[in-house]
Structures are given as C-alpha cells and as structure tokens.
Amino acid sequence: RGSNRIGDTEGCGGTEMGFEPKRILVTGGTGLVGRAIQEVVANGEGQTDEEWVFVSSRDADLTSAVETRALFEKHKPTHVIHLAAMVGGLFKNIRCNLDFWRRNIHINDNVLHSAYECGVQKVVSCLSTCIFPDKTTYPIDETMIHNGPPHSSNFGYSYAKRMIDVQNRGYFEQHGCRFTAVIPTNVFGPHDNFNIEDGHVLPGLIHKVYLAKQNGSALTVWGTGKPRRQFIYSLDLARLFVWVLREYEEVEPIILSVGEEDEVSIREAAEAIVEAMDFRGELVFDTTKADGQFKKTASNAKLRHYLPNFQFTPFRQAVKETCTWFSTNYASARK
Ligand SMILES: NC(=O)c1ccc[n+]([C@@H]2O[C@H](COP(=O)([O-])OP(=O)(O)OC[C@H]3O[C@@H](n4cnc5c(N)ncnc54)[C@H](OP(=O)(O)O)[C@@H]3O)[C@@H](O)[C@H]2O)c1
C-alpha cells in the first residue's frame, strides 16, 4: 500500500563495508511531525546507510495487533520512530478522554511489542510535556513524569503516554532493549491539523485568522489568552529526532524544547499570527471558553547538555513560514 520510502540500501555497499544498513520505520509518518522528518531526511539529513519508510494508518491500523505485526514483518525495520497516536487539542481531549486512553494504549503496546519480537535495535517514541503532573514545580524536567495526576482535561492521553515510559523501562530491564522516548512541547508547522474545533491552539488560530481576514470579521481567541506555552517548530523537532535516533543512548526520556525564556502567552502567539498574516481586524478573547493548563514550563537543560549549539528557528519566522504554507495549501490542508 502507500508507504513512502526515502533512500535505498538494498544492494548498497553497507554490509560489504562491514556495517549494517539501518532500515528506519516511522509510524505516524504522514502527520505533522512525520512530514517534517520526511522533509529534513530528503533535504540533507539522510545518510546513505539509511532507508527510511514512512507509514500511516492506511498501511496498518496500529490498534490491531495482527496488522501491526504484519507491518513489522513486511518492512523488517532495524530502527523505529514511533509517532502514531490519537492526537488532538484541548477541546477534543475534554470530550474523548476514554478514546484517547484506549487507542493510544493499544497502538503503543502493539508497536513496542512487535518491535521487541522482531528484534528492532532501537525505538524512539514520542511523549509530550502536557502529560506531566498538573500540580508541580517549574521548570518541569524528565524525572517528574510520574509525580502526580495530569491535568483533568487530558487524563486519558496523558496516562496512555506515561505508560510508554513504563514499557521502555520494562523492555530494558527484562530484555535489554534500547527503547526510549522524547518529550516535545507544543509542536506546529506545515501539514498540521488546522481544524478549529479539534486541533491544537496555534494551527487553530492560524485558520481563524485566515477566515476572519476573508470575512472581514473579528478574531476570537478562546480563553483569556493568558496561558503560557513553549512552541517548537516541527522542522526543528525533526532534526532533533534524527539526532536522538542516531546518538542518544539513554532509556530515560529527553525533553525537546526551546528554552524557558522562549515561552509565550496565547495572546503573544495570536499577535505573532496576526502580524504574519497582516490581519488588521479586532482581537477578542472569549473568556467563557476553557484555558486548559496555565503553563507547563519545561527545562531543556538535558538537551542543552548534549547539544549546546543547536539553533532553533526564531518563533516569529517559524509562525510566518507556517502561515504561508497554510495560505498556499488551503485547499488540501487538514482542516
Ligand atoms: N502536535 C503536537 O503539538 C505534539 C506535541 C507533543 C507530542 N506530540 C506527539 O507527536 C506524535 C506525532 O504527532 P502529530 O502532531 O504529528 O500527529 P498527527 O499530525 O495527528 O499525525 C498522527 C499520525 O498518526 C497516524 N495514526 C493515527 N492513528 C493511527 C492508527 N490507529 N494506526 C496507524 N497510524 C495512526 C496518522 O495516520 P493517518 O494520517 O493515516 O491518520 C498520522 O500519520 C504523537 O505521538 C503525538 O502524541 C505531538
């Protein structure tokens, strides 16, 4: 079916020269993060001893153990980047906590167990900073994932994601597997889900500004605009994912985030979009709508310890690029 391959190690000199080529299977390869990894691999980050295979739910429904196993047997990966998940913004999470829990638990268990049974050398899964305890001290770091209940708005998604960390520890202790996870903050970029009801805050706002501009109406931001978030551009995250796959040896997860000083309020994020799209209308805050967690400031000290010189794309530039992508691809964008 429709999996997307980059690079081809079949018949290449890899094994002849004494090293095994890597076959990297990316689940969720058609989503926001998956498409960004496709782009950075195709545009210079890929290596000749790597074959990348990007799959979506059309290749296998990973909630099915049988389909997951068949996918692994078909592609025989040596490495896996596991992105596939039921993902959504605040309002979809509030409505569907049970579905988030069940689907993600099944997907993660099927992927990790198939990886174990098929002898995969390394798996990098994806957690999120929104799964950390609601009541906590700041900044949040990698040691604090299990220190208390998550925010009530997304408890289903959060507990399912936390179990990946439990599984990684278990597969390491019982079987010596190198299964690890990264913890990104709020991701945005081209190919995001720009649905206003079910998507994340930034793509939802971009879509709203686009419509408000077309209709000559005001821009209504849901909530007070006061909550604070660290946003990471999907293409920056993609470069970091490739580094983790190749270089990061710990089973313990690592937060992938811009610095604490780069946290912005929802109002500031909305203003960056307004500027990028040259929207001249009124900005209104609908305070009858939920704010979600006030902040979840994360420390990127561990990342900086490994990669002190990594350059993040400036927020306003990344917002501008994403707005331009959305406007150019409005007809086909997920919305
Ligand atoms: N977006 C964020 O702000 C954010 C922040 C932190 C962490 N993360 C994590 O990053 C990862 C990628 O997120 P994203 O924003 O790129 O998500 P996304 O754009 O919604 O993409 C989700 C991907 O998962 C696939 N998928 C969903 N259900 C599946 C199933 N049952 N079987 C097989 N594939 C399935 C989708 O395939 P189809 O295209 O076929 O539906 C798609 O490729 C997720 O693990 C997410 O939890 C995201």
The ligand as an SDF file (V2000), in Angstrom:
LIG
                    3D

 48 52  0  0  0  0  0  0  0  0999 V2000
    1.2790   18.0910   17.8210 N   0  0  0  0  0  0  0  0  0  0  0  0
    1.8190   18.3820   18.9990 C   0  0  0  0  0  0  0  0  0  0  0  0
    1.7730   19.5150   19.4810 O   0  0  0  0  0  0  0  0  0  0  0  0
    2.5240   17.2970   19.7900 C   0  0  0  0  0  0  0  0  0  0  0  0
    3.1640   17.6690   20.9900 C   0  0  0  0  0  0  0  0  0  0  0  0
    3.8320   16.7020   21.7270 C   0  0  0  0  0  0  0  0  0  0  0  0
    3.8500   15.4030   21.2840 C   0  0  0  0  0  0  0  0  0  0  0  0
    3.2150   15.0610   20.1340 N   0  0  0  0  0  0  0  0  0  0  0  0
    3.2660   13.6500   19.7070 C   0  0  0  0  0  0  0  0  0  0  0  0
    3.9240   13.5900   18.4440 O   0  0  0  0  0  0  0  0  0  0  0  0
    3.4510   12.4780   17.7130 C   0  0  0  0  0  0  0  0  0  0  0  0
    3.0430   12.9370   16.3260 C   0  0  0  0  0  0  0  0  0  0  0  0
    2.0070   13.9090   16.4670 O   0  0  0  0  0  0  0  0  0  0  0  0
    1.4790   14.7530   15.2290 P   0  0  0  0  0  0  0  0  0  0  0  0
    1.0910   16.0920   15.7570 O   0  0  0  0  0  0  0  0  0  0  0  0
    2.4080   14.6170   14.0820 O   0  0  0  0  0  0  0  0  0  0  0  0
    0.1140   13.9540   14.9230 O   0  0  0  0  0  0  0  0  0  0  0  0
   -0.8070   13.9870   13.6460 P   0  0  0  0  0  0  0  0  0  0  0  0
   -0.4170   15.0730   12.7110 O   0  0  0  0  0  0  0  0  0  0  0  0
   -2.2310   13.9380   14.1440 O   0  0  0  0  0  0  0  0  0  0  0  0
   -0.4620   12.6030   12.9490 O   0  0  0  0  0  0  0  0  0  0  0  0
   -0.8280   11.4080   13.5500 C   0  0  0  0  0  0  0  0  0  0  0  0
   -0.2290   10.2790   12.7640 C   0  0  0  0  0  0  0  0  0  0  0  0
   -0.5780    9.0470   13.4130 O   0  0  0  0  0  0  0  0  0  0  0  0
   -1.1920    8.1800   12.4730 C   0  0  0  0  0  0  0  0  0  0  0  0
   -2.1810    7.3430   13.1720 N   0  0  0  0  0  0  0  0  0  0  0  0
   -3.1890    7.7570   13.9770 C   0  0  0  0  0  0  0  0  0  0  0  0
   -3.9060    6.7070   14.3940 N   0  0  0  0  0  0  0  0  0  0  0  0
   -3.3470    5.6000   13.8190 C   0  0  0  0  0  0  0  0  0  0  0  0
   -3.6440    4.2100   13.8350 C   0  0  0  0  0  0  0  0  0  0  0  0
   -4.6900    3.7230   14.5430 N   0  0  0  0  0  0  0  0  0  0  0  0
   -2.8680    3.3770   13.1050 N   0  0  0  0  0  0  0  0  0  0  0  0
   -1.8200    3.8630   12.3940 C   0  0  0  0  0  0  0  0  0  0  0  0
   -1.4800    5.1470   12.3390 N   0  0  0  0  0  0  0  0  0  0  0  0
   -2.2360    6.0130   13.0390 C   0  0  0  0  0  0  0  0  0  0  0  0
   -1.8370    9.0960   11.4640 C   0  0  0  0  0  0  0  0  0  0  0  0
   -2.0730    8.3970   10.2550 O   0  0  0  0  0  0  0  0  0  0  0  0
   -3.1890    8.9390    9.1890 P   0  0  0  0  0  0  0  0  0  0  0  0
   -2.5910   10.1410    8.5190 O   0  0  0  0  0  0  0  0  0  0  0  0
   -3.3930    7.8060    8.2570 O   0  0  0  0  0  0  0  0  0  0  0  0
   -4.4100    9.2600   10.0050 O   0  0  0  0  0  0  0  0  0  0  0  0
   -0.7680   10.1840   11.3320 C   0  0  0  0  0  0  0  0  0  0  0  0
    0.2610    9.7680   10.4650 O   0  0  0  0  0  0  0  0  0  0  0  0
    2.3160   11.8660   18.5300 C   0  0  0  0  0  0  0  0  0  0  0  0
    2.7970   10.7450   19.2320 O   0  0  0  0  0  0  0  0  0  0  0  0
    1.9420   12.9750   19.4880 C   0  0  0  0  0  0  0  0  0  0  0  0
    1.3940   12.4610   20.6760 O   0  0  0  0  0  0  0  0  0  0  0  0
    2.5610   15.9820   19.3690 C   0  0  0  0  0  0  0  0  0  0  0  0
  1  2  1  0
  2  3  2  0
  2  4  1  0
  4  5  1  0
  4 48  2  0
  5  6  2  0
  6  7  1  0
  7  8  2  0
  8  9  1  0
  8 48  1  0
  9 10  1  0
  9 46  1  0
 10 11  1  0
 11 12  1  0
 11 44  1  0
 12 13  1  0
 13 14  1  0
 14 15  2  0
 14 16  1  0
 14 17  1  0
 17 18  1  0
 18 19  2  0
 18 20  1  0
 18 21  1  0
 21 22  1  0
 22 23  1  0
 23 24  1  0
 23 42  1  0
 24 25  1  0
 25 26  1  0
 25 36  1  0
 26 27  1  0
 26 35  1  0
 27 28  2  0
 28 29  1  0
 29 30  1  0
 29 35  2  0
 30 31  1  0
 30 32  2  0
 32 33  1  0
 33 34  2  0
 34 35  1  0
 36 37  1  0
 36 42  1  0
 37 38  1  0
 38 39  2  0
 38 40  1  0
 38 41  1  0
 42 43  1  0
 44 45  1  0
 44 46  1  0
 46 47  1  0
M  CHG  2   8   1  16  -1
M  END
$$$$
